[in-house]
């Protein structure tokens, strides 16, 4: 009986976390409130964006450590609008910049930053805010490709990489 009590508690906790995660990453967006609980994807003295060939996705943009960067369909490029905050930003941390930004294989004129509600500078490419995916554990992984039909690895021109990675589902944020 005691073990059943613990299992029920774990199941309820897991369901609550899943509900919060899905609510935070829906296409609804955010008004900029909710702060920024995300850890920065690239918050060093200097930031480098580069290109890399990633299996089943093609040539995409990565941060200086080789982690794939993504764009979100709920954001906009012209004008730049950031809509991933709160719980969403935990699963999809903003690619942030501190100091100078250098590029390798990307047109420097396409790279800029936008201010997040918490005051940090989020990297943009062709106006699109850039993010990492928390489930990408290693460089050149693109587990976030196509998630919810709204998250896409970004190409060096700021476009969506349209080839789906294997094993990517369109249902849910993966948590």
N, C-alpha and C positions, 0 to 999 in steps of 0.2 A: 504494500500500500504506500509506503514512504517513497519508494522508487518511482511509482506512478505520479506522485505529486511533483517530483523534480522534473520528470519528462514533460508534464503538462506546463510547468513554468518555463522550461526551455522553449517549448513549441510556441507559447504565447509571446515570449521575448523575440524569437525569430520572426514571427508574423508581424510584430510591431516594427521591427527594423526594416523588413521588406516593404511594408506599407510606407514608411517614411522615405525610404530610398526612392521608390517609384514616384511618390508625390513630388519629391525634389527634382526629378529629372524629366518630368512631363513637359510637353510642349507649351505649357502655360507660361513659364518664364518667371521672371521676378522683377520687382520694381527697383531692385538695387538695395532693398533692405535685407536684413538677415545677416549682415556682416560677411566675413570671409573666413570660414573655418578651415579652408583648404590650405594644405602645405604647398608652397610654391614649387613648380616643376623645375624652374631654372632660375634660382635666385642667388647667383654668385656675383662677384664684382663685375665681371664681364659676361655677356651671354652670346653664345654662338648658335646660329641656326644653320643647318646643313642638309644636304639631300642624301638619301640612301635608297637602295633597291631593297624592297621588302617582299618576301615571297607572297604570291597571290594578290598583291595590292599594287605593285609597281614602284615607281620612283616617287617618294614622298619626303616631306620635311621632318627632320628630327631635331631634338635639342642637342646640346654639346655632348651629352652622354649616350646619344644614339636612340633615345626613346621617341617613338612616333608621336607626332602632334596631330590634333584633330580640330575640326570645326563643327559647329552645332547649328542645325537649320533654324532653330528658334532665335538665334542671334541675327544681326543684319550687318552688312558691310558698308552701305552708303545711305545714311550715316552709320558709323560703327555703333552697335548696341549690344551690350553684354546682358545675357539673361540667365546665366547659370550661377546661382548663389546658394547659400545654405547647404542643405543635404546634397543637392546636385553637385556642388563644388567639392564635396568630400570624395565623390566617385569620379568626378571630372575636374581635377585641380587645374587652376589657371596656370598657363605658362607665363611666368612673370619675368621682368627684366629689372636688374639693378646695374647701373653703369652703362657702358657702351654695348651696342649690339653689333656683332660681326656676322657676315654671311659667307657661306661656301656653296656655290651652285644655285644661288637665289639672287634675283635682282634686288639690290639694296633699296631701291626706290619703292618697292612693294611692302617693305617692313616698317612698322611703326609700333606705337603703344597706345593704349587707351586706359584711362583711370577707372579702377574698380571702386565700388562704393566705400571700401575700407581704405582707399587711398593708394593702394599698390598699383603699379603699372603692368598691365597685361599686354603681352605681345600680340600684334595683329599682322596678318599677311593679306595684302590686297583688301584691307579693311576688316577682314574676318578675325574675331578674337580666337586665340589658340589655346588648346587644352591638352593635358595628358589624360590617360585612362588608368585608374588605380589598379586594374587587373593586368596591365602590361608589366610583367615582372622582370623582363630582360630587354635589352636593346633590340630593336628591329622586330618586336612583337607588335601585332596590330589586332589584338583581341577586341578593340573598340570599334573596328570597321563595321558600319551598318547597324550598330546597336540602336534599337527602337526605330529604325528607319530614319534617324535624324542626326546621327553622329558619323563623321567621315574623316578618314585620314586625309590630310591636306597635301595637295601637290605643290611644286615650287611656284606655280602661278596663283595659288590661293583657291584653286578649284577643288572639287570633291574627287577623291580617288574612287572610281566607280566599280572596281572589281572587288567583290566581297571576299573576305578572308574565310578560309574553311573553318567550320565549327561556330561561326558567328550566327546567333539567332537574332531575330528582330523583336523578340518578346522580352522586354524587361531590361534593366540596366546591368544584369549579371550578378546582382546581389539579392 
